[in-house]
Amino acid sequence: MSPKRREARRIPSGGPSELLIELRALGSPANLAGLTRYGISTENAYGVPDTAIRPIARRLGRDHALALELWDTRIREARVLAISVADPALMTSREMDQWAVQIHSWDICDGCAVHLFRKSPLAWKKAWTWSRRKPEFVRRLGFAMFATLAVHDKAAPDQQFVDVLDFIQKNAANGAKKYEIKGVNWALRQIGKRNPRLLRKAIAVSRRLAESDDAGARWIGKDALRELLGRSTYSG
């Protein structure tokens, strides 16, 4: 283990095996069924609500080496915990890409974007890279990054988001799968809510998508317009 990784493990954790035992004890068939109702993959899940995982994450604090071990278990709840204890400042480009291609459920995808990856110095670079990839959840992750950066990156200039809107208009929707479509829609709505200038641009893009021959693009545009038009008197 490198000195950098040794420095990351400052807080005794008991190790991933002990944490898996703790997580398993918090699960239940009822919670597992609840995850399924929300479209969350339960192939490797204990059925633990995220509200029960958060206190464990607070107890552990940042522990990047532990986060990598937890992620490698492939257990859903361990990955939720890994997202919370991983250190975005220590996460390498390779680690981010490895996690991205191993995501197979929308909740883990969005959790990585909102709680971890958007805090990385590589956030914008990865958002653009992943949004151009073909795997459904990798591509969704890219657009989830755009959505959460629109909320949290207060210093980003408007032009960065204009570029994203142009990308969405030209080629983000055509032939996209279910979770990609929802990711694109999320990014479009969040960018439009950033400020009046971007709202006008997002509405214009939404109108064009709503008139598309592609069913996915039409859904993205029409759904976004329902929310964005309620925030503006802009008529297009």
Secondary structure, DSSP 4 states (H G I P E B T S, - for coil): --HHHHHH--S---HHHHHHHHHHHH--HHHHHHHHHTT---TT-----HHHHHHHHHHH---HHHHHHHHHT--HHHHHHHHHHS-TTT--HHHHHHHHHT--SHHHHHHHHHHTGGGSTTHHHHHHHHHT-SSHHHHHHHHHHHHHHHHH-TTS-HHHHHHHHHHIIIIISTT--HHHHHHHHHHHHHHHTT-HHHHHHHHHHHHHHHT-SSHHHHHHHHHHHHHHGGG-----
